[in-house]
Amino acid sequence: YQRRVHGENCDDGHRLVDAKSLMTVEHLLVHSAGYIYPNSHDIGLGGELYRVLNKYYKKADLLDGTCKKDITLEDNMERYAKVPLSNHPGQDYHYGPNTDVLGRILEIVGGKPLSILFEERIFKPLGMNDTMFFINPNDTNRMSRLANLYYRSETRSIASTEPLKSAMNHSILRDYYYSHILPQKLESGGAGLLSTASDLTRFLRMIINDGTLDGARILNRRTVSWMLKNRLPSTHTYLKPLEGLEGGFSLGFGLEKATPEDISSGNAAYWVGAHNTLFFIDPSDSLSIVLLSQNSMEFGGMADLLTLFQVKSLANSLDDSNTCEEEDLFPEL
């Protein structure tokens, strides 16, 4: 059994107790296994409990998929296996490195590194030719297309990671560059892929088409249906990453709740990335939206921008032939 931090009186205010149940794959898929990201400031946890958990996390030197990657996924999961959980498995929702754990499970079951499994099972069949964990520094084409990341400078003005020298004193921006350039080791299940708008759109079209695209079957139709249904009990506290979208959480997707004011069908799913990247799909309307802002400042305005794109997309028939032949590469976090 994993162990957890439990809020009962003792010397430091908490004690460790055995988990009430075994952790399951579904717990990991819906982020109810009890893991939180280091320094994630999960407001769903009590402040004292969060502080105690982070003491364990700091001691274990845990990494997420956006850090400089000098250890393997197996090594990182060994570290996570030694830290306490925030809650008993299945007890509540807390966003965390659950997908990283799933990535390691895939490596064990598939007998191959995560990058090879992704390439063989997803990227190659879907024609996602610009999606990968790392870029070879000698690949001048892709290196030239690595997108800038924008952030607030000390004066609150908008700045860019270009020139690269200006980013070296900013840990997030430094990791943004170095974590995507070989040689690196950590292939994270939950973050760190590079991709393009076109590649990500092909993946979303596969979901909309019930698991298939251009003759390639990636997922079973029933699996896709299961992925787009809420899996969280009403007792779970779901902390929405985007205000205005509040329909629950499925297997990796946030769900949009349909109301009379909504323009979607109510079967819509989305997720938001660390640098204000966002995707949204509505299978009933055959609609997919990809927003890649490369903005590490704040998430404000993304919901309004998404609504604008929804209205424009539904009002106009989008022509797929307008896609650029060559695009910038963006981290999909």
C-alpha positions as CSV (number, residue, x, y, z in Angstrom):
1,Y,0.0,0.0,0.0
2,Q,1.0,3.6,-0.6
3,R,1.0,5.7,2.5
4,R,-0.6,9.1,3.0
5,V,-0.3,12.2,5.1
6,H,-3.3,12.2,7.4
7,G,-4.5,15.3,9.3
8,E,-4.7,13.9,12.9
9,N,-3.0,15.4,15.9
10,C,0.6,14.3,16.5
11,D,3.9,16.1,16.9
12,D,3.8,17.9,13.5
13,G,0.0,17.9,13.1
14,H,-0.1,15.0,10.7
15,R,0.7,11.3,10.7
16,L,1.1,8.6,8.0
17,V,-1.5,5.9,7.7
18,D,-2.0,3.0,5.4
19,A,-4.1,3.7,2.3
20,K,-7.6,2.3,2.6
21,S,-7.5,0.8,-0.9
22,L,-5.1,-0.1,-3.7
23,M,-4.5,2.6,-6.4
24,T,-6.1,1.7,-9.8
25,V,-5.4,2.8,-13.3
26,E,-8.8,4.7,-13.3
27,H,-7.7,6.6,-10.2
28,L,-4.6,7.8,-12.1
29,L,-6.7,8.6,-15.2
30,V,-9.0,10.9,-13.3
31,H,-6.4,12.4,-11.0
32,S,-7.9,10.9,-7.8
33,A,-4.9,8.7,-6.9
34,G,-3.6,11.1,-4.3
35,Y,-0.6,12.7,-6.1
36,I,-0.1,16.4,-6.4
37,Y,2.6,18.2,-8.4
38,P,5.5,19.6,-6.4
39,N,5.0,23.3,-5.8
40,S,1.6,23.2,-7.6
41,H,-0.1,25.3,-4.9
42,D,-3.2,23.0,-5.0
43,I,-5.8,25.2,-3.2
44,G,-8.0,22.1,-2.7
45,L,-5.6,21.0,0.0
46,G,-5.5,22.5,3.5
47,G,-2.5,24.8,3.7
48,E,-0.8,22.8,6.5
49,L,-1.3,19.5,4.8
50,Y,0.1,21.0,1.5
51,R,3.2,22.3,3.4
52,V,3.9,18.9,4.9
53,L,3.5,17.1,1.6
54,N,5.9,19.5,-0.1
55,K,8.5,18.7,2.6
56,Y,8.4,15.1,1.5
57,Y,8.4,16.1,-2.2
58,K,11.4,18.4,-1.8
59,K,13.4,15.7,0.0
60,A,12.6,13.2,-2.7
61,D,13.8,15.7,-5.4
62,L,10.8,15.0,-7.7
63,L,10.7,16.3,-11.2
64,D,7.8,17.1,-13.6
65,G,7.9,16.9,-17.3
66,T,8.9,20.6,-17.8
67,C,12.2,20.3,-15.9
68,K,15.6,19.7,-17.3
69,K,15.5,16.0,-17.8
70,D,18.7,14.3,-16.5
71,I,16.9,11.2,-15.1
72,T,14.7,8.6,-16.7
73,L,10.9,8.2,-16.3
74,E,11.6,5.0,-14.3
75,D,14.0,6.8,-12.0
76,N,11.4,9.6,-11.4
77,M,8.6,7.2,-10.7
78,E,10.8,5.4,-8.1
79,R,11.0,8.7,-6.3
80,Y,7.3,9.3,-6.5
81,A,6.6,5.8,-5.1
82,K,8.3,6.8,-1.8
83,V,6.3,10.0,-1.1
84,P,3.0,10.1,0.8
85,L,-0.3,10.6,-1.0
86,S,-2.5,13.6,-0.4
87,N,-5.6,11.4,0.1
88,H,-6.7,7.8,0.0
89,P,-6.9,6.5,-3.7
90,G,-10.3,7.4,-5.1
91,Q,-11.2,9.8,-2.3
92,D,-10.9,13.1,-4.1
93,Y,-9.6,14.9,-7.2
94,H,-6.1,16.6,-7.1
95,Y,-4.3,17.5,-10.3
96,G,-0.9,15.9,-10.3
97,P,1.7,13.6,-11.9
98,N,-0.8,10.8,-12.4
99,T,-0.3,10.7,-16.2
100,D,3.5,10.4,-15.6
101,V,2.7,7.2,-13.6
102,L,0.6,6.0,-16.4
103,G,3.4,6.6,-18.8
104,R,5.7,4.4,-16.8
105,I,2.9,1.7,-16.7
106,L,2.8,1.9,-20.5
107,E,6.6,1.4,-20.7
108,I,6.4,-1.7,-18.5
109,V,3.4,-3.2,-20.4
110,G,4.7,-2.3,-23.8
111,G,8.3,-3.2,-23.1
112,K,9.6,-0.1,-24.9
113,P,10.4,3.6,-24.0
114,L,7.5,5.9,-24.0
115,S,8.8,7.9,-27.1
116,I,8.9,4.7,-29.2
117,L,5.4,3.6,-28.0
118,F,4.0,7.0,-28.9
119,E,5.7,7.0,-32.3
120,E,4.5,3.5,-33.2
121,R,1.0,3.6,-31.7
122,I,0.0,7.3,-32.3
123,F,2.3,9.7,-34.1
124,K,3.2,7.6,-37.2
125,P,-0.3,6.2,-37.8
126,L,-1.8,9.7,-37.5
127,G,0.9,11.4,-39.6
128,M,2.0,13.6,-36.7
129,N,5.5,14.1,-38.1
130,D,6.4,17.1,-36.0
131,T,5.5,15.6,-32.6
132,M,8.3,14.4,-30.3
133,F,9.9,14.8,-26.9
134,F,13.3,16.2,-28.0
135,I,15.0,17.9,-30.9
136,N,18.4,17.0,-32.2
137,P,20.5,20.2,-32.0
138,N,21.8,19.4,-35.5
139,D,18.2,19.5,-36.8
140,T,18.4,23.1,-38.0
141,N,14.9,23.1,-39.5
142,R,13.2,22.2,-36.2
143,M,15.5,24.2,-34.1
144,S,14.6,27.3,-36.2
145,R,10.9,26.6,-35.6
146,L,11.1,26.2,-31.8
147,A,8.6,28.8,-30.8
148,N,9.4,31.7,-28.5
149,L,7.9,31.8,-25.0
150,Y,6.6,35.1,-23.7
151,Y,6.6,36.2,-20.0
152,R,6.3,39.3,-17.8
153,S,9.6,41.1,-17.2
154,E,10.4,42.7,-13.9
155,T,8.8,45.9,-15.2
156,R,5.6,43.9,-16.1
157,S,6.2,44.5,-19.8
158,I,5.9,41.5,-22.2
159,A,9.3,39.9,-23.0
160,S,10.4,36.9,-25.0
161,T,12.8,34.1,-24.6
162,E,14.7,35.5,-27.6
163,P,17.5,36.2,-27.5
164,L,18.2,33.0,-25.6
165,K,20.7,34.7,-23.4
166,S,18.0,36.8,-21.8
167,A,16.3,33.7,-20.5
168,M,19.2,32.1,-18.7
169,N,18.4,33.8,-15.4
170,H,14.8,32.7,-15.5
171,S,14.4,29.0,-14.4
172,I,11.1,28.3,-16.3
173,L,12.4,29.8,-19.5
174,R,15.8,28.0,-19.2
175,D,14.1,24.7,-18.7
176,Y,11.8,25.5,-21.6
177,Y,14.8,25.5,-24.0
178,Y,17.1,22.9,-22.5
179,S,14.4,20.3,-21.7
180,H,13.5,20.0,-25.3
181,I,17.0,19.6,-26.8
182,L,19.0,16.4,-26.8
183,P,20.7,14.9,-24.9
184,Q,17.9,14.4,-22.3
185,K,16.5,11.3,-20.6
186,L,13.1,12.0,-19.0
187,E,10.2,11.2,-21.3
188,S,7.3,12.3,-19.2
189,G,3.8,10.8,-19.5
190,G,2.2,14.1,-18.4
191,A,4.1,16.9,-20.1
192,G,7.0,17.8,-22.4
193,L,6.0,16.9,-25.9
194,L,6.8,19.3,-28.7
195,S,4.2,19.6,-31.4
196,T,2.5,21.9,-34.0
197,A,-1.1,23.1,-34.4
198,S,-1.6,20.8,-37.4
199,D,-0.3,17.7,-35.6
200,L,-2.4,18.4,-32.5
201,T,-5.5,19.0,-34.7
202,R,-5.0,15.6,-36.4
203,F,-5.0,14.0,-32.9
204,L,-8.2,15.8,-32.0
205,R,-9.8,14.9,-35.3
206,M,-9.1,11.2,-34.5
207,I,-11.1,11.7,-31.2
208,I,-13.9,13.4,-33.0
209,N,-14.0,10.6,-35.6
210,D,-14.5,8.0,-32.8
211,G,-10.9,6.9,-32.7
212,T,-9.9,6.8,-36.4
213,L,-8.4,9.1,-39.0
214,D,-7.5,8.6,-42.6
215,G,-7.9,4.8,-42.2
216,A,-5.8,4.5,-39.1
217,R,-7.7,3.1,-36.1
218,I,-6.1,4.4,-32.8
219,L,-8.9,3.8,-30.3
220,N,-12.0,1.7,-30.1
221,R,-15.2,3.6,-30.6
222,R,-16.5,2.6,-27.2
223,T,-13.3,3.7,-25.6
224,V,-13.7,7.2,-27.1
225,S,-17.3,7.4,-25.8
226,W,-16.0,6.4,-22.3
227,M,-13.3,9.1,-22.5
228,L,-15.9,11.8,-23.0
229,K,-18.1,11.0,-20.0
230,N,-17.6,12.5,-16.5
231,R,-15.8,10.0,-14.3
232,L,-15.7,12.1,-11.1
233,P,-18.3,11.5,-8.3
234,S,-20.2,14.6,-7.1
235,T,-18.3,14.3,-3.8
236,H,-15.0,15.1,-5.5
237,T,-13.7,18.7,-5.7
238,Y,-12.9,19.5,-9.3
239,L,-10.7,22.6,-9.6
240,K,-11.4,23.9,-13.0
241,P,-8.3,25.1,-15.0
242,L,-10.4,27.4,-17.0
243,E,-13.3,29.5,-15.6
244,G,-16.5,29.1,-17.5
245,L,-16.1,25.4,-18.3
246,E,-17.4,23.4,-15.5
247,G,-18.8,20.0,-16.6
248,G,-16.5,17.7,-14.7
249,F,-13.5,15.6,-15.7
250,S,-13.2,12.5,-17.8
251,L,-10.1,10.4,-18.7
252,G,-7.7,13.2,-19.4
253,F,-10.2,15.8,-20.5
254,G,-12.1,18.6,-18.8
255,L,-15.7,18.6,-19.9
256,E,-17.9,21.6,-20.7
257,K,-21.3,21.5,-19.1
258,A,-24.2,22.4,-21.4
259,T,-26.5,25.2,-20.4
260,P,-29.2,27.1,-22.4
261,E,-26.6,29.8,-23.0
262,D,-23.9,27.4,-24.3
263,I,-23.3,27.3,-28.0
264,S,-21.8,23.8,-27.8
265,S,-23.7,20.5,-27.8
266,G,-22.7,19.6,-24.2
267,N,-20.5,16.8,-25.4
268,A,-17.4,19.0,-25.5
269,A,-14.0,18.4,-24.0
270,Y,-10.9,20.6,-23.5
271,W,-7.6,21.0,-21.6
272,V,-5.2,23.8,-20.9
273,G,-1.4,23.7,-21.0
274,A,1.1,25.4,-18.8
275,H,2.0,28.2,-21.3
276,N,-1.6,29.1,-22.2
277,T,-2.0,26.4,-24.8
278,L,-5.5,25.1,-25.1
279,F,-7.5,22.6,-27.2
280,F,-11.3,22.2,-27.4
281,I,-13.3,19.6,-29.2
282,D,-17.1,19.2,-29.7
283,P,-17.7,15.9,-31.5
284,S,-21.4,16.6,-32.1
285,D,-20.5,19.7,-34.1
286,S,-17.3,18.1,-35.6
287,L,-15.5,21.1,-34.1
288,S,-11.8,21.2,-32.9
289,I,-10.0,24.3,-31.8
290,V,-6.3,24.7,-30.9
291,L,-4.9,27.9,-29.3
292,L,-1.2,28.1,-28.8
293,S,-0.4,31.5,-27.2
294,Q,3.1,30.7,-25.7
295,N,2.3,33.0,-22.8
296,S,3.7,32.0,-19.4
297,M,2.2,35.0,-17.7
298,E,-1.4,34.3,-16.6
299,F,-4.5,32.4,-17.8
300,G,-6.8,35.4,-17.9
301,G,-9.0,35.8,-21.0
302,M,-8.5,32.3,-22.4
303,A,-12.2,31.3,-21.8
304,D,-13.4,34.5,-23.6
305,L,-10.9,33.8,-26.5
306,L,-12.2,30.3,-26.7
307,T,-15.8,31.5,-27.0
308,L,-14.8,33.9,-29.7
309,F,-13.2,31.0,-31.7
310,Q,-16.2,28.8,-31.1
311,V,-18.6,31.4,-32.6
312,K,-16.3,32.2,-35.5
313,S,-15.7,28.5,-36.2
314,L,-19.4,27.6,-36.2
315,A,-20.3,30.6,-38.3
316,N,-17.7,29.7,-41.0
317,S,-16.8,26.5,-42.7
318,L,-13.1,26.1,-42.0
319,D,-11.0,25.0,-45.0
320,D,-8.3,22.4,-43.9
321,S,-6.3,23.2,-47.0
322,N,-5.3,26.5,-45.5
323,T,-3.0,24.8,-43.0
324,C,0.6,26.0,-43.4
325,E,3.1,23.4,-44.7
326,E,5.7,24.3,-42.1
327,E,4.8,25.5,-38.5
328,D,6.5,26.5,-35.3
329,L,7.0,23.8,-32.7
330,F,5.2,24.3,-29.4
331,P,5.5,22.4,-26.1
332,E,2.2,20.6,-25.4
333,L,2.2,20.7,-21.6
